[in-house]
Amino acid sequence: MDRRIRRVLSLQLALLLFAAVGAYGLWGMATAAWFGVLIAITNTLLLAWRMRPSSKAPGKPASLNEFIRSWLERYLAVGVLFALGLGALKMPPLGLLGGFILGQLIWILAPLTVKET
């Protein structure tokens, strides 16, 4: 797995703890914030899974069809998990969206912490 993806995942996992504690302290919604960060982590894991090198054609770049399939899988997974959290689990929207937004914000912050060699 790429070093940058590992960095994003590690920061997102660390954010799980902070989001749960912070959301509980502010709004009493630790579970919703935790679930929102888990949605962002799921999105990252699906992206990392699709970015792994193909064993069929080692040097071949990904095609547009693979890109669209990866985008659609991640989009649907996030939508289903949001529907599960908001609908079936009846989580507060503020905590769920807040956790997800923080989890996605790591994608902006993580590259700032990784030094290129």
C-alpha positions, 0 to 999 in steps of 0.5 A: 500500500502506498505510504500516503494512503497508509498515512491517511488511514492512520490519521483517520483511525486516530481521528476515531478516538478524538471524534468520539470524545469530542462529539460526546463532550460537545453534543453527546453524540459519540456513536454518530461521529464514530460511525461517520469517521468509519464511513470515511475509513471505508471509503479510503479502504475501498480506494486503497483496494482499487489502487493496488497493483494488478497481478494480471498486467503489472505495468499497465495503467488503470483504464477509464472503466476501472476508474468509473467502477471504483468511483461508483463502488465508493459512492454507493458504499458511502450512500448505503452506510449513510442510509444505514446510519441515518435510517436504520440506526437513527443516528443524529445527522449532525454527529454523523456528518461531522464525523464523516467530514472530519474523516474526509478532511484528513485527505487534505491534511495528510499530504502536508505531514508526509515528506517526499524523499 
